[in-house]
Amino acid sequence: MVERNIIMGKAGGTAGKNSVNYKISLPAEMVKALGVTQEDKAVSVDYVDGKIVIEKISHDKGRQ
């Protein structure tokens, strides 16, 4: 487990005037362990029992 601060900033573009953008940096080792690459970077994010869960989305090659 590692501790991180959440980066909060004003959302830009067409977002509402009180909109906030939230970001967090993930350790490279954890992202690599998920199997995320530059070419295959789709993940799902869910909120379950007070925890944010990030999972790699696996796409079967040849299927759509």
CYANA upper distance limits for C-alpha pairs under 8 A (distance plus 0.5 A):
  4 ARG  CA     24 ILE  CA      7.60
  4 ARG  CA     25 SER  CA      7.82
  5 ASN  CA     24 ILE  CA      7.36
  6 ILE  CA     22 TYR  CA      7.01
  6 ILE  CA     23 LYS  CA      6.24
  6 ILE  CA     24 ILE  CA      5.58
  7 ILE  CA     22 TYR  CA      6.18
  7 ILE  CA     23 LYS  CA      5.55
  7 ILE  CA     24 ILE  CA      6.62
  8 MET  CA     20 VAL  CA      7.12
  8 MET  CA     21 ASN  CA      6.16
  8 MET  CA     22 TYR  CA      5.31
  8 MET  CA     23 LYS  CA      7.12
  9 GLY  CA     20 VAL  CA      6.17
  9 GLY  CA     21 ASN  CA      5.71
  9 GLY  CA     22 TYR  CA      7.27
 10 LYS  CA     18 ASN  CA      8.19
 10 LYS  CA     19 SER  CA      6.76
 10 LYS  CA     20 VAL  CA      5.31
 10 LYS  CA     21 ASN  CA      6.34
 11 ALA  CA     15 ALA  CA      6.62
 11 ALA  CA     16 GLY  CA      8.47
 11 ALA  CA     19 SER  CA      6.05
 11 ALA  CA     20 VAL  CA      5.64
 11 ALA  CA     21 ASN  CA      5.59
 15 ALA  CA     19 SER  CA      6.59
 26 LEU  CA     30 MET  CA      7.59
 26 LEU  CA     31 VAL  CA      7.40
 27 PRO  CA     31 VAL  CA      7.07
 28 ALA  CA     32 LYS  CA      6.58
 29 GLU  CA     33 ALA  CA      6.56
 30 MET  CA     34 LEU  CA      6.90
 31 VAL  CA     35 GLY  CA      7.23
 31 VAL  CA     36 VAL  CA      6.38
 32 LYS  CA     36 VAL  CA      6.17
 32 LYS  CA     37 THR  CA      7.84
 34 LEU  CA     55 GLU  CA      7.79
 34 LEU  CA     56 LYS  CA      6.51
 35 GLY  CA     56 LYS  CA      7.61
 36 VAL  CA     40 ASP  CA      6.39
 36 VAL  CA     41 LYS  CA      5.48
 36 VAL  CA     42 ALA  CA      7.98
 36 VAL  CA     56 LYS  CA      7.50
 37 THR  CA     41 LYS  CA      5.97
 41 LYS  CA     56 LYS  CA      8.31
 42 ALA  CA     56 LYS  CA      6.88
 42 ALA  CA     57 ILE  CA      6.11
 43 VAL  CA     54 ILE  CA      7.08
 43 VAL  CA     55 GLU  CA      5.97
 43 VAL  CA     56 LYS  CA      4.90
 43 VAL  CA     57 ILE  CA      5.47
 44 SER  CA     54 ILE  CA      6.22
 44 SER  CA     55 GLU  CA      5.80
 44 SER  CA     56 LYS  CA      6.87
 44 SER  CA     57 ILE  CA      6.81
 45 VAL  CA     52 ILE  CA      7.37
 45 VAL  CA     53 VAL  CA      6.16
 45 VAL  CA     54 ILE  CA      5.16
 45 VAL  CA     55 GLU  CA      7.13
 46 ASP  CA     52 ILE  CA      6.22
 46 ASP  CA     53 VAL  CA      5.67
 46 ASP  CA     54 ILE  CA      7.14
 47 TYR  CA     51 LYS  CA      6.06
 47 TYR  CA     52 ILE  CA      5.09
 47 TYR  CA     53 VAL  CA      6.63
 48 VAL  CA     52 ILE  CA      6.92
 48 VAL  CA     53 VAL  CA      7.50
 59 HIS  CA     63 ARG  CA      8.17
 60 ASP  CA     64 GLN  CA      8.45
